[in-house]
Amino acid sequence: MAIAPLRPRFVPVSLDLVPIGVHAGDLLAVVPLERFRGDGVYVLALEGVPTAVRCAANRYGEIDVVALHEGGGATIMTHTAFGELLLGQVLATCKVLDRTLLESSP
């Protein structure tokens, strides 16, 4: 039985993410996940806001989490706490060239 591939969804970026070259208004293609898969860039729901973070497994079996926006800070999370906030892992960044195409038409 073949497993259906996960379909990414687009998440808008609200702050500049200089470390990955993304600016407010661009989009992240995010693959929904339920658990940490390994080092990479993930999107967590922090205070209800999708937030891009760089994550890495540490030697204590936990996850080092570093915000990608200026002044975002860092923390260490258990796999359980991480899973409760996880929206998905970033597959790709999408630079928006014409923002008017994303606006609602009257």
N, CA, C and O of each residue as an XYZ file, in Angstrom:
424
protein
N       0.841     -1.173      0.000
C       0.000      0.000      0.000
C       0.893      1.246      0.000
O       1.759      1.393      0.862
N       0.683      2.117     -0.945
C       1.462      3.354     -1.043
C       0.906      4.403     -0.087
O      -0.306      4.538      0.079
N       1.807      5.132      0.529
C       1.406      6.213      1.429
C       1.296      7.502      0.619
O       2.203      7.850     -0.136
N       0.186      8.199      0.783
C      -0.026      9.455      0.055
C       0.972     10.496      0.557
O       1.181     10.622      1.764
N       1.594     11.245     -0.364
C       2.534     12.285      0.065
C       1.808     13.408      0.809
O       0.661     13.732      0.504
N       2.489     13.986      1.777
C       1.919     15.117      2.492
C       1.909     16.339      1.581
O       2.843     16.548      0.808
N       0.882     17.123      1.669
C       0.750     18.311      0.832
C       1.103     19.549      1.645
O       0.506     19.801      2.692
N       2.077     20.323      1.161
C       2.430     21.548      1.891
C       1.318     22.586      1.798
O       0.531     22.596      0.852
N       1.272     23.448      2.791
C       0.359     24.585      2.758
C       1.208     25.836      2.908
O       2.312     25.787      3.452
N       0.690     26.948      2.426
C       1.435     28.201      2.483
C       1.083     28.964      3.752
O      -0.089     29.149      4.081
N       2.122     29.402      4.460
C       1.959     30.173      5.682
C       2.581     31.545      5.447
O       3.759     31.625      5.101
N       1.821     32.627      5.626
C       2.396     33.961      5.419
C       3.399     34.308      6.514
O       3.255     33.898      7.666
N       4.409     35.068      6.130
C       5.448     35.518      7.053
C       5.098     36.937      7.494
O       4.879     37.816      6.660
N       5.047     37.156      8.807
C       4.664     38.479      9.310
C       5.859     39.338      9.714
O       5.718     40.550      9.876
N       7.031     38.729      9.877
C       8.252     39.457     10.250
C       9.392     39.048      9.334
O       9.379     37.944      8.790
N      10.374     39.915      9.155
C      11.548     39.547      8.373
C      12.290     38.412      9.060
O      12.494     38.436     10.274
N      12.691     37.417      8.277
C      13.453     36.275      8.773
C      14.806     36.286      8.070
O      15.046     35.513      7.142
N      15.674     37.163      8.522
C      16.958     37.407      7.862
C      17.794     36.139      7.687
O      18.381     35.964      6.619
N      17.881     35.240      8.683
C      18.732     34.059      8.506
C      18.363     33.169      7.321
O      19.217     32.454      6.796
N      17.096     33.206      6.894
C      16.717     32.395      5.730
C      16.314     33.263      4.534
O      15.772     32.749      3.555
N      16.572     34.559      4.604
C      16.349     35.456      3.473
C      14.902     35.678      3.102
O      14.584     35.854      1.925
N      14.017     35.674      4.088
C      12.584     35.853      3.842
C      12.134     37.143      4.510
O      12.615     37.500      5.586
N      11.208     37.835      3.862
C      10.726     39.111      4.384
C       9.228     39.050      4.662
O       8.516     38.206      4.120
N       8.768     39.954      5.509
C       7.341     40.045      5.812
C       6.561     40.126      4.501
O       6.913     40.897      3.608
N       5.519     39.340      4.394
C       4.713     39.311      3.174
C       5.044     38.131      2.278
O       4.240     37.770      1.418
N       6.222     37.514      2.463
C       6.553     36.318      1.702
C       5.807     35.132      2.312
O       5.081     35.287      3.295
N       5.987     33.959      1.732
C       5.288     32.766      2.203
C       6.272     31.636      2.481
O       7.336     31.554      1.868
N       5.896     30.765      3.418
C       6.641     29.541      3.667
C       5.765     28.371      3.238
O       4.587     28.318      3.589
N       6.329     27.438      2.486
C       5.628     26.202      2.155
C       5.922     25.238      3.303
O       7.068     24.838      3.506
N       4.882     24.866      4.051
C       5.039     24.084      5.274
C       4.334     22.734      5.119
O       3.160     22.662      4.755
N       5.090     21.662      5.406
C       4.524     20.319      5.383
C       4.006     20.012      6.792
O       4.791     19.988      7.740
N       2.702     19.778      6.944
C       2.156     19.486      8.275
C       2.784     18.208      8.849
O       2.920     17.201      8.155
N       3.158     18.272     10.116
C       3.749     17.131     10.816
C       3.181     17.048     12.220
O       2.565     17.993     12.712
N       3.394     15.910     12.857
C       2.949     15.731     14.237
C       4.116     15.596     15.203
O       3.919     15.588     16.418
N       5.345     15.489     14.664
C       6.496     15.305     15.544
C       7.768     15.847     14.900
O       7.817     16.085     13.693
N       8.784     16.036     15.716
C      10.113     16.485     15.281
C      10.742     15.400     14.416
O      10.764     14.234     14.811
N      11.255     15.766     13.237
C      11.865     14.815     12.309
C      13.379     14.880     12.299
O      14.035     13.986     11.766
N      13.934     15.919     12.874
C      15.377     16.128     12.823
C      15.655     17.604     12.642
O      14.733     18.407     12.496
N      16.920     17.956     12.652
C      17.303     19.361     12.542
C      16.696     20.007     11.300
O      16.658     19.400     10.230
N      16.220     21.244     11.454
C      15.643     21.949     10.331
C      14.877     23.179     10.770
O      14.938     23.585     11.931
N      14.156     23.769      9.828
C      13.327     24.941     10.092
C      11.885     24.467     10.181
O      11.384     23.784      9.288
N      11.227     24.840     11.271
C       9.861     24.428     11.559
C       8.992     25.663     11.791
O       9.503     26.770     11.959
N       7.675     25.461     11.800
C       6.744     26.524     12.172
C       5.977     26.029     13.387
O       5.341     24.975     13.357
N       6.050     26.822     14.469
C       5.329     26.526     15.703
C       4.256     27.577     15.920
O       4.409     28.722     15.494
N       3.175     27.196     16.578
C       2.133     28.152     16.958
C       2.504     28.708     18.324
O       2.233     28.080     19.348
N       3.119     29.872     18.342
C       3.526     30.513     19.585
C       2.568     31.654     19.882
O       2.489     32.622     19.125
N       1.845     31.536     20.982
C       0.806     32.494     21.358
C      -0.200     32.675     20.215
O      -0.691     33.776     19.964
N      -0.491     31.564     19.533
C      -1.467     31.563     18.459
C      -0.967     32.082     17.123
O      -1.731     32.145     16.160
N       0.308     32.456     17.050
C       0.879     33.019     15.822
C       1.870     32.037     15.204
O       2.783     31.583     15.894
N       1.714     31.693     13.914
C       2.696     30.827     13.273
C       4.066     31.504     13.265
O       4.219     32.606     12.738
N       5.060     30.837     13.854
C       6.394     31.421     14.016
C       7.446     30.452     13.501
O       7.486     29.291     13.908
N       8.299     30.936     12.601
C       9.374     30.104     12.056
C      10.532     30.041     13.045
O      10.958     31.058     13.592
N      11.033     28.822     13.261
C      12.136     28.599     14.199
C      13.112     27.587     13.604
O      12.736     26.723     12.813
N      14.376     27.718     14.007
C      15.372     26.711     13.637
C      15.481     25.758     14.816
O      15.615     26.193     15.960
N      15.425     24.451     14.542
C      15.424     23.452     15.610
C      16.535     22.439     15.392
O      16.878     22.086     14.263
N      17.084     21.984     16.508
C      18.129     20.960     16.467
C      18.014     20.083     17.701
O      17.731     20.570     18.796
N      18.237     18.790     17.519
C      18.263     17.871     18.648
C      19.520     18.160     19.458
O      20.590     18.393     18.896
N      19.382     18.143     20.792
C      20.569     18.352     21.621
C      20.979     17.038     22.284
O      20.287     16.029     22.147
N      22.070     17.048     22.981
C      22.623     15.813     23.554
C      21.834     15.296     24.756
O      22.121     14.210     25.258
N      20.854     16.053     25.219
C      20.028     15.639     26.353
C      18.697     15.035     25.918
O      17.841     14.752     26.757
N      18.516     14.836     24.611
C      17.278     14.259     24.105
C      16.147     15.250     23.972
O      14.989     14.860     23.816
N      16.474     16.538     24.033
C      15.474     17.586     23.878
C      15.750     18.344     22.583
O      16.632     17.971     21.809
N      14.991     19.405     22.358
C      15.099     20.163     21.107
C      15.479     21.601     21.418
O      14.796     22.278     22.186
N      16.571     22.068     20.821
C      16.962     23.472     20.909
C      16.161     24.228     19.855
O      16.174     23.867     18.678
N      15.468     25.276     20.282
C      14.587     26.047     19.399
C      15.051     27.499     19.394
O      15.143     28.129     20.448
N      15.347     28.035     18.192
C      15.819     29.413     18.052
C      14.914     30.136     17.060
O      14.764     29.704     15.917
N      14.311     31.238     17.503
C      13.455     32.036     16.612
C      14.300     32.636     15.494
O      15.465     32.976     15.702
N      13.718     32.761     14.324
C      14.446     33.300     13.170
C      14.252     34.802     12.994
O      14.933     35.413     12.171
N      13.339     35.411     13.747
C      13.154     36.858     13.629
C      13.995     37.566     14.695
O      14.295     37.005     15.749
N      14.359     38.786     14.397
C      15.208     39.562     15.293
C      14.563     39.695     16.672
O      13.386     40.041     16.782
N      15.332     39.421     17.710
C      14.856     39.545     19.077
C      13.950     38.415     19.524
O      13.320     38.509     20.577
N      13.875     37.349     18.740
C      12.955     36.253     19.037
C      13.379     35.323     20.148
O      12.528     34.682     20.765
N      14.657     35.227     20.422
C      15.130     34.411     21.519
C      15.251     32.936     21.200
O      15.075     32.507     20.060
N      15.558     32.168     22.243
C      15.773     30.731     22.105
C      15.264     30.026     23.358
O      15.124     30.636     24.418
N      14.989     28.725     23.217
C      14.541     27.922     24.348
C      14.889     26.470     24.080
O      15.339     26.118     22.990
N      14.680     25.642     25.071
C      14.840     24.192     24.948
C      13.478     23.584     25.241
O      12.815     23.964     26.206
N      13.059     22.629     24.397
C      11.743     22.023     24.556
C      11.850     20.507     24.591
O      12.753     19.920     23.994
N      10.915     19.881     25.298
C      10.785     18.431     25.227
C      10.088     18.089     23.912
O       9.474     18.952     23.284
N      10.183     16.850     23.508
C       9.503     16.435     22.278
C       7.986     16.566     22.425
O       7.296     16.891     21.460
N       7.474     16.317     23.614
C       6.025     16.438     23.849
C       5.572     17.888     23.702
O       4.597     18.164     23.002
N       6.273     18.818     24.358
C       5.910     20.239     24.268
C       6.038     20.735     22.832
O       5.195     21.496     22.357
N       7.085     20.307     22.147
C       7.299     20.694     20.756
C       6.131     20.218     19.889
O       5.600     20.983     19.084
N       5.737     18.962     20.053
C       4.645     18.394     19.267
C       3.321     19.107     19.469
O       2.507     19.181     18.549
N       3.098     19.635     20.676
C       1.850     20.349     20.958
C       1.768     21.688     20.231
O       0.673     22.201     19.998
N       2.915     22.256     19.875
C       2.946     23.562     19.196
C       3.236     23.457     17.698
O       3.105     24.439     16.967
N       3.624     22.284     17.252
C       4.101     22.090     15.885
C       3.002     22.221     14.839
O       1.966     21.561     14.918
N       3.250     23.090     13.851
C       2.368     23.201     12.687
C       2.957     22.438     11.508
O       2.215     21.901     10.685
N       4.298     22.386     11.417
C       4.928     21.657     10.333
C       6.363     22.075     10.121
O       6.888     22.942     10.819
N       6.993     21.439      9.137
C       8.379     21.738      8.784
C       8.398     22.501      7.464
O       7.611     22.223      6.560
N       9.309     23.464      7.371
C       9.392     24.306      6.176
C      10.055     23.532      5.040
O      11.189     23.070      5.164
N       9.338     23.403      3.947
C       9.815     22.753      2.742
C      10.544     23.746      1.846
O      11.587     23.432      1.273
N       9.980     24.952      1.731
C      10.537     25.949      0.813
C      10.086     27.342      1.230
O       9.094     27.508      1.939
N      10.829     28.328      0.778
C      10.419     29.720      0.959
C       9.900     30.227     -0.379
O      10.383     29.824     -1.437
N       8.928     31.102     -0.324
C       8.315     31.636     -1.534
C       8.330     33.158     -1.468
O       7.647     33.756     -0.637
N       9.094     33.769     -2.328
C       9.147     35.225     -2.378
C       7.981     35.720     -3.228
O       7.839     35.349     -4.393
N       7.167     36.548     -2.633
C       5.999     37.079     -3.325
C       6.439     38.274     -4.169
O       7.004     39.233     -3.644
N       6.182     38.214     -5.472
C       6.575     39.289     -6.381
C       5.473     40.326     -6.540
O       5.759     41.514     -6.689
N       4.222     39.894     -6.511
C       3.103     40.819     -6.685
C       2.083     40.536     -5.581
O       1.250     39.639     -5.708
N       2.159     41.307     -4.505
C       1.288     41.097     -3.354
C      -0.187     41.362     -3.676
O      -1.063     40.885     -2.955
N      -0.471     42.098     -4.724
C      -1.873     42.388     -5.050
C      -2.612     41.108     -5.459
O      -3.838     41.051     -5.371
N      -1.882     40.088     -5.902
C      -2.527     38.831     -6.285
C      -3.029     38.061     -5.064
O      -3.849     37.154     -5.206
N      -2.554     38.405     -3.871
C      -2.976     37.746     -2.641
C      -4.114     38.483     -1.948
O      -4.693     37.973     -0.988
N      -4.433     39.667     -2.426
C      -5.486     40.474     -1.807
C      -6.862     40.040     -2.315
O      -7.007     39.551     -3.435
N      -7.842     40.230     -1.477
C      -9.230     39.942     -1.883
C      -9.667     40.980     -2.897
O      -9.347     42.162     -2.768
N     -10.402     40.533     -3.910
C     -10.930     41.498     -4.871
C     -12.282     41.996     -4.373
O     -13.034     41.253     -3.743
N     -12.585     43.271     -4.666
C     -13.848     43.848     -4.182
C     -15.070     43.222     -4.789
O     -16.190     43.616     -4.467
